[in-house]
Amino acid sequence: MKKKKGFLRKWKRMEPLDKFVNVLVILYAIINLFPFYYLITSSFKTSAAIFKMPPDWWPKTFRYQNYLDLFRGQPAFRWAANSFLVAFLTTMLVVICSSMAAYGISKVRFKGKNIIFAIFIGALMIPKEIFIVPLFQIITNLNLSDTYAGMILPNVASTFGVFLLKGFFDTVPDSIRESGKLDGASEFRIFSELIIPIVKPGIGALFILNFVNIWNDYLWQLLIARSKNMMTLMVGTASIMQEISPNYGYKMAGAAVASVPMLLIFLFFQRYFTSGITMGAVKE
């Protein structure tokens, strides 16, 4: 009751424009959440109930058999494990490589670093689809098709990661690096023990963004994964959706299993993501 009264007091004190903006934000959130709500509720329905007109916005009877059939009839656990393994290892390698490259461009003085950074910026403008064919040929010639290495290694070189982290490294005063040198610390020790703890919010933001991107990746994983056991969750779910089957509740269950982990990760790490983005926007 106290929280409700406190909310009402705040609402009464708001300006009319602020109230209008808050109402718009709430409506926008409801509109964006509705497809996810429909996906989850439809995953517990039969095909007839999904196509019923007018639709039932809440299942009259929950059909848990859709999820049981998914995990019994398809290697869904294996797909989920593949997705997590590929996304986690790729993201860890991206964070390590991008942080070292961004540190070098931001803090180390050498000829041509501005040209190198300009090349990184230019690479951001090139869509992945343009070089995916030659990249696939390289992976095939190296006999890395249908392997974890083939799924992970091509995504490690992240120009976006270097661009994002450079902004964070630029906010770190050069005096910290200079004081470390005066104390006799090596370059790697300065990087790992003095600079990295300061830019943790940026690394957290990059980790979340890249993890979600790799988890949702479809095109590259579809090209590399030849066998059913090597499929990721997104590719496996898409293969279910393409099957000629009238059980749309079963297909909705597969789509729900693929989408829920990303929602949970964002909810748990939202604070770190927000702090990382806002920190990178401020430069002293």
N, C-alpha and C positions, 0 to 999 in steps of 0.2 A: 504493500500500500504506500509506503514511504517513497519508493522509487517511482510509482505512478504519479503521486502528487508532485514530486520533484520534476518529472517530465512535463506535467501540465503547467507548472510555473514557468519553466524554460520556454515552453511553447507560447504562452501568453506574452512573454517578454520579447519574443522575436518580432522583427520587422515584417510587414506583409510580403516584401520581396523575398526574404529569407524563408518564410513559410512556403511560398510558391516554389522556390528552388528545391526545398526538401521534399515536397510532394512530387515534383517531377523526377527527382532522383529515385524515390521509392517506386514510382510507376515504372521507370526505366529498368530498375532491378527486377521487378516482378515480371516484366516482359521478357527479360533475358533469362530468367530462371525457369520460365514456363516450359521451354523445350526439354530441359533436363528433367523437370517434374513429370512431363508426359512420357519421357523415355523410361524412367524408373517405374512408374505405375503400369505402363504397357508391358513391361517385362514380367509382370505377374498375371497377365491376362492370356486368354486364348486368342487365336487369330480372329474368330468371330466377334469377340468382345472388342478387339482393337478397331475393327472396321464398322462397328455398330453405329447407327445414326438414329437419334442424337447420341453422342458418345457418353460413356460413363467416366466422369472425371476422377472417380475413385473406384478401384476394383471391388465388385460385389463379392467375389471369392478370389482368394489369393492362390495362384497356381505356381507353387514352388518347384513343380516338375520341370519348368523351363530351365532353371539353374542346375538341377540335378542332371538333366539330359545334356546340358552344355559340358559339364565336367566329366560325365561318363562317356559321352560319344566323341568328344574332341580332347586333345591334349592341352586343355586350357591352362592347367598349372604349369606345364612346360613353356607355353607361350608367355605367361606372365613372368616366369623366371628368366626367360631369354630377354624380355623387354627390360626388366630391372637390371640384369647383368650388363647388357649393352649400354643402356642409358647411364648407369652409374660409372662404369669404367671409362666410357667416352667423356663424361663430364669431368671426372677426376683428371684425366689427361689434358683436357681442354684448359682446366683451371691452372694446372702446373705450367703448361707451355705458354699460355696467354699471359700469365702473371710474370714469367721471366722475360718474355718478349716486351711486354709493356713497361717493365722496370728498366730494361736496357734503353728503350726509346725515350723514356721520361727522364731518367736520372744519369745515365752514362753518356759522357761526351765523346762523340766520334763523328768523323766526316760522313756525310750522306744520310744521317739518321732522319732528317726531314723528308728526304726523297723516299726513303723506305716507308715512312709513315704515310706519305701521300699515296704510295702504291697500295698500302693496306686500305686506305679510304676508298681508292678507286675499285679495289676488289669487292667492296661492299655493294657496289652497284651492279655486279655481274650476277644474274640469277643462276641458281644451282643447276637448273635444267640445261643450261648451255654447255657445261663441261661434263655432264653426267655420262655421256656416251664414251668419250675418251677415257674417263675415269673408270668406267665399267670394263673397258678393254684392258686397261692396266691391271686391274684386280684379277681379271680372268687369266691374263698371261702369267701372273704370279701364283696362279692356282689357289687363290684365296676365296673363290666363290663357295657359298654355303659353309662359311666358317665365321667364327666370332671376330677374328682379325679383319676379315673383309667388311664386316658391318661397322667396326669401331674405327679403324685407322683413317679412312678417308674423311671422317668428321672431326678429327683432332685439330687440324689446322683451322682455327677459328679467327677470322679477321675481326668479327664483331667482338670477340672476347678481348683482343688486344686493344681495340678502340675504346671499349667500355672501361677496362682497367687502367688505361693510360690516364684517363680523367681523374681517377682516384689517386694514382701515384703523383700526379701533378699537384694535388692538394697537400702532400706531405712536404714539410720544409726541408730544404737541402742541408740545413744545419744538423739534422739528425744523422744523415749519412756522413757528413764531415766529422762529427764528433765520434762516430764509430771508427772512422779511419784513424783518427788521432789516438784512439785506444788500442790500435793495432788489430782491429777486426778485419777479417777477409771480406771480400765483396759478397760472397754467398752468405756469410754470417750476418752481415748488415741487412741483406735482403730478407733472410728467413726469420731473424730474431728481432729486428728493429722496425722494418718497413711493413712486413706482412701483417703483424698484429694491428697496425693502424688502419689498414685497408680491408679488414675482415668483412665489413658490411658490403663492400663492392664485390668481394669474392663470393659472399653468400648470394647476392643478387644474380651474379653470373651463373652460379651453380644451379639455382632454381630455373632461370630462363633456359639454360642449355639442357637441363634434365628434361624439362617439359617438351622442348623442341625435339630431342632425340626420341623420347617416349612416343610422341605423336608422328614421328617420321614414318612415311608409308612407301614412297616411291623407291628410295634406295634399298630399304630392307626387302621390298618386293622383288627387286632385281637380283639381290644377292642370295636370299633364302630360297634354295631349290627344294629341299625336303620339308615335310610337314613339321617335323620335330625341331627344325631350326627357325621356324617362323616366329616373329614377335607377335605380341597381342593384337596390335593394329592390323597386321597382315592376316593373321588367323581369323580375326573377327570379320574382316572384309571377305575372306573366303567363305565364311558362313553366310554372309549377306548375299553372296552370289549363287549360293546353292538353290536348286529348284526344289523348294519345299514350301508347303502352305503354312507352316508353323512360324508365324511372324513373332509370336511371343518368345520363342527360342532365339530368334535373331536379335530381338530387343534385349534379351538377357546378355547376349554376347557383347553388344554395344555398351550396355551398362557396366559390365565388368571392365571394359577397356577405359571407360571415362572416369569412374569413381576414384581410382588411385590418384589421378592428377588433381582432382578436387580436394582430396584429403591432404595431399602434399602442400597445395597452395594455402589451405586453411591453417595448417600447422606452422608454416614458415612465412606467413604473410607479414609478420612484424619485421623479420629480417629483410624480406624483399623490399618493403616500403622504406625502411631506414637506409638500405643500400642505394636505392634510387635517389632519395632526397639528399644523401650525403654527396653523391656524385654531381648533383646539380649546383653545389656551392663550392666556389673556388676562392680562396683567400688571396 
